[in-house]
Amino acid sequence: MDNKFNIRKFNIVEILNLLFKKPNISRIDISKLINLNKASVSEIVSLLVEKNLVSEIGTGSSSSSGGRKPILLKINEKAGCSLGIDLGIDYVSFLLTDLNRNVLFYDYYEEIINKNNVIEIIVKVITSLENVFKEYEYGLIGATLAVHGRVFDNKIKFTPYYDLDEIDLVEDLSLLMPNINFYIENESNLAAVGEFENSIDPLDNAVVINVHSGIGAGIIINSKLYTGFEGHAGEIGHIVLVPNGKECPCGNKGCFEQYCSLPALLEDFNSKSYLKIRTIKELCDLYNSNDKIAVDTITKNIELMSIGISNIFNLFAADNIFIHSEITHYIPDYLTLINNKINTIFSKAITILPNKLDNKSNLFGGVNRCIYNFFEEFLDII
């Protein structure tokens, strides 16, 4: 009995995942694509339509031999909502979508995050969206929290720039909101998933480098997220770039992020200029107006970034390397300058790509995580 249940659950998940990735296909298409007999496909699809998770949306073209036109299927976007929340060091952003990843609500605001206020902030976000998701059949199917630190087994293991690793965030939230499934993942990993899942072109191997308060990477190898032993993979901010250099909270000296993170850039400029600035926008504005110290600061950053990225390329030989950085908003040729520097120093043709999801990659990655988990658990829910 258990084996039959597991096989049926596997087939249901296969069909849901396929319709999520390839909407507007027929029962016959599904049968061919996942190699499942037509009777089983029809039975499962009928169940999913009955439960309002799949919609019939019209007919496709008949085959060359004639016959009835096939009925096309897709995930019913009105079945539920999915939420991604990015818990930055000094900001919160969140994205609510339906089950077809159509954006229902997005917001961003500045807030210093710590272990004492993070629960209240998350509850406030979810409560503010309740009027939206309560109109959907299955309500809010889950919330994924993007954390700027190392995560393993749905627990925060290490956060160098805030103290969220001192609490069990999922357990505490689950006590307050037991009807909501909470997931935690490293924000760079979620950004990689977001880029991968939402890419028009296939991304078999990719590295997504996130430059914020620190520097992290999400790694896609053979179309799968690679997290390494207990989530340690992608901690590229702690690669030593300058031997015996600046001290880092991780315990090392000379780490990549002590020279190329956004706070490091501001610190470098402020240590040399009588102007004291607070934001990356101010630094980039000065760079664009040819302020000498700003130009020197960004030029030095480009050189160090090119060294770091080349080392990462040597490790993974990824087809695509994405950089997510606020700098790209204000210096349009920033990635081109890094590319040129890499090619000049290392004689390598590495293509650096910008964020394709308007700085929402990790939020879309979180949304995807909730949706896939919902599909996995759907048979248990019904």
N, C-alpha and C positions, 0 to 999 in steps of 0.2 A: 504493500500500500504506500509506504513511504517513498519507494523508488518511483512508483507511478506519479505520485505527487510532485516529486523533484523534476521528473522529465516534463510534466505538464507545466510546471513553473518555469523551467528553462525555456520551453517553447513560447510561452507567453512573453517572457522578457525579450527573447529574440525578436518577436514580432513588433513589440512596442519600440525597441531600440531602432529597428529598421524603419518604422514609420516616422520616428523622430528625426532620423537622418535623411530619409528619402520619402518625403510626403507625396501624396497624389499618385499612389500606385495601387494596383488591383490585387485581389486575392491570388490570382494566378501568378502575378509578379512575385508576390511574397513566397509562394510555394517554390518557385524556381530559385529565388535568391538565397533562401535559407535551407533548401533541400528538405522540405517537409511536405508530406502528402496533402493533396487538396482538401480532403475531408477534415483532417486535423486543423488546417488553416481556417477553413470555413467555420468550424465549431468554435475555435478560439476567438475569431473575429466577431462572431455573433455575440459571444459573451461580453467582449469589450465594447461593442456598440450598445448592448443592453445596459451596461454599467456607465455609459456616457463618457468613456475614455477615448473612444475612437468614433469618428464621424464618417458617414458616407457623403461624398461631396459632388456626385454627378457621374457621368459616364465618360470613358475614354474611347479611343478608336477601336473598331472591330479589327480582327485579324484579316489577313489577305484571303483566307478561306471563307470569310463572311461570319455569320452567327451573331449572337447578341453582343452588344457593346459591354465591356467590363465596367463594373462599378468601382470608382476610385475611392481611396481611403486616406485619412490623415488623423493625427492626434487631435482630439477635440481641445482646442485652446481654452475653452470655457470650463474645462474640468477642474482646474486648480491653478494656484499661483506659486511661484518660486522666488525666494529672496536671497540675495547676496549682500553681505555687509562687510565693508573694508574698515578694519580698526587700525587706522594709522596712529603714529605716535602723537600727532597733534591735530587729527581730523577724523571725521567719520563720513563715509559715503555709502549709499545703499541703492540697490536696484531691485525693483519688483517686476517680474514678467509673468505672462501666462505660460502655458505648457508648450507653446511654440516659440518661446523666447521673444515675443513681442513685448516691448517695454510699456509697462503700465505706469510706473512712477520711478523717478530718480532724484536724488538730492545729495548735497555735499555741504558740510559745515565744519568750521574749525572748532576743535575741542581737545584739550589735553586729556589723553586717556591714561587711566591707571586702574589698579585692582579695586579701588574703592568706589569708582563711578561707572565702570564698564557694564555691570549688570543693569543698572538704571538706564543707561544710554540705549542698550539693546532692547530692553522692554519698551522704552519710549518709542523707538523706531517701529517696532512691531505693532504696538497699540495704535500709532498714528495711521497705519495702513489697514487696520481692521475693517473699515467701511468698504474697502476695495475687495479684499480677498474673501469676506464673508458671503459675497454674492456668487461665489464659484462653488461648484458641486462638492469638491473635496477640500475647499478652503486653502489655507497655506500648507503646502505639502512638506515644507522644510525651510530652514535658514542655514546658510553656510557662512561661517565667520572667517574672513581672511586676516591672518595674524602675521605681523612682521617679526618672525622668529621661527625657530625650529619646532615642528609638530610631528608627533607620532602617535598612532592609535587613538586619534580623536582627543589627544591631550597636548597641552602646550609644554614643551620641554625646556626651551631657552629663548628668552627675549632680551637682547642686550640693552635696548633703549627704553623699555618700560617694564613694569613688574607683573605682567599678566601671567608669567610662569609660576607665580606664587599661589595661584588659585586653580581649582578645577572648574573651568568656565562652563563646560557642558553640563556637569552634574548640578551646579548651582542654578543654571537657567532651567534645566529640566524640572527641578523642584518647584520653580515659580510658574512655569508654563508647560505642564506635562503633556499637553496635546500637540506640541510642536516638536518635530525632529530637528535637533541641532547638530551641525557638523563643523569641525574646525580643520583648517588646512593652511599651510604656509602660503602667503599671498603671491609669491613668485610661481609656485607650482600651479596655483589657480590661474594666474595670467597665462602660463604656457597652455593649460587646458583650454582657456578661452580662445587663444589664438588658433590652436589646433582645431577645435570643434567648429569655429566660425570661419575658417579659411575656405575660400573658393578653390584654391589650388591645394593639392595634397601636401601635407607636411610630414614626411616620414621621419625626419630627424630635425629637430629644432632646439635652439636655446633661447629663452626669453630672459633678458637681463633687466632687472628692475632697480632703478637708482632712486632711492628716497633718503630716509634717515640713515640707512645702510645700503648695502648692495647684495642682492640675491639673484639666483637664477632658477628658472623652471626648465627641466630638461625632458624633451621628448625623444625617445629612442625606439625605432621601429614602430612608430605610431602609438607608443604607450608612455605614460608619465613614469619617469625614473626617479625614485626618491632615496634609494640607497639604504644602508643600514640605519634603522631607527630614524629615518628622515634626514640624515646628514647630507645627502647629495644636494648640490646647488648652493652650498654656503660659500660662494666664491668671494664674498666680501672679506673673507678671512684667509684668502691666499696672500702670502707675504709678497708685497710688491717692493718694499724698501727694507733691506736687512737692518735690524736694530733701529728701526724708525719709531714713529709715534706709538705710544701704548694704546692698546685696544681693550675694550671690556671683556673680550674673549680670553685675554691673558697673553696673547701674542704681541709682538711689536712689528710695526710697518705694514699692517693689513691694508689691502686694496681699498676698503671703504673709509679708512682714515685719511685717504688722499683724494678720493673721487666721489664720495657721497655728497649730497647737497649741503649738509651742514659743514663738511670739510672745505668745500669751495668758499662758502661765506666766511669761514674762519680764516682761510688763507688770504682772501681779499682784505678783510678787516684788520689783519695783522700788519698790512703794508700801506694802507690808505688812511688819510685823515677823515675820509667819509666813513661812517659806520652804517652799514646797510643790514636789513633784516630778511630780505626775500631774494629768491633767485631771479624774479622779474627785474628787480632793481639792478642786480649784477649784469643781467643780459642787456638791459637798456643802456647801461654804461658801456658795455662791450660794443653795442651797435653804434654808439656815439663816439667810438674810438678812444675812450678813456684808457690810458696806457696800462694802469695797474689791472683793470678789468680784462683788457686784451691779453696781458701776460698770464693772468689767472686762468682764463679759458683755454689759452694756447697750451699751457702746462697740463691742464686737465685732459685736453684732446690727446696729448702725447702719452700720458699715463693710461688713459682709457684704451688707446690703441695697443699698448703693451699687454694690458689685462685681457682684452678681447682676443688678441692673437694667441695668448696662452690657453684660453678657453677653447679656441678653435683647434689647437693642437691636441687637446684632450679628447674632444668629441667629434671633430670633423663634421659638424652639423651643416646640413644643406642651407639652413636659414638661421640667422642670428638677429633677434629683435632687441631693440633698446627702448625701454620705457623710461623716459626722463622728462621732467618739467622743462628742461633746457630746450628741447626740440620745439616747444611752442613759441619760444622767443628768438631763437637763432635757427632759421629755416635750413641753413646748410650745415648744421652741426654734425649730422651723421655722415654727410659727404666729406667733411673735413677729417673725420675719424677714418673713414674708408681710405682717403688719400694718404693719410699718415701711415696706416697699416701697409698699404701697397709700397710706399716709399721705403719704410724701414725693413719690412720683412719679405718684400717681393711676393706677396700673396694676394690673390684675387678673392677677397672675402666680401660678400655683400651684406651690409648692415641694413636692416629694415626697420621702419618706424612702427609704433603702435597702430594697429589697424582698427582698433575699437574705441578710439577717442578716450583713452585712459580708463576704460571700463573692462579691460580684459579679465582682470581678476574677479570682477563682479559677475561677468558672464560665465567664467569658469565655476564660480560658486553656484550660480543658477543651474548650470548643467549637472553639477554634483547632486543637487537636490532632486532633479528630475530623474536621473538614472537610478538613484536610490529608491525613489517612489515606485518606479517600474519594478525594481527588484522585490519590493515588499507588497506589491499590489494584490497578489493572490491571498496574502495573509490578511490584508485589510478587509477584503470582501468576504 
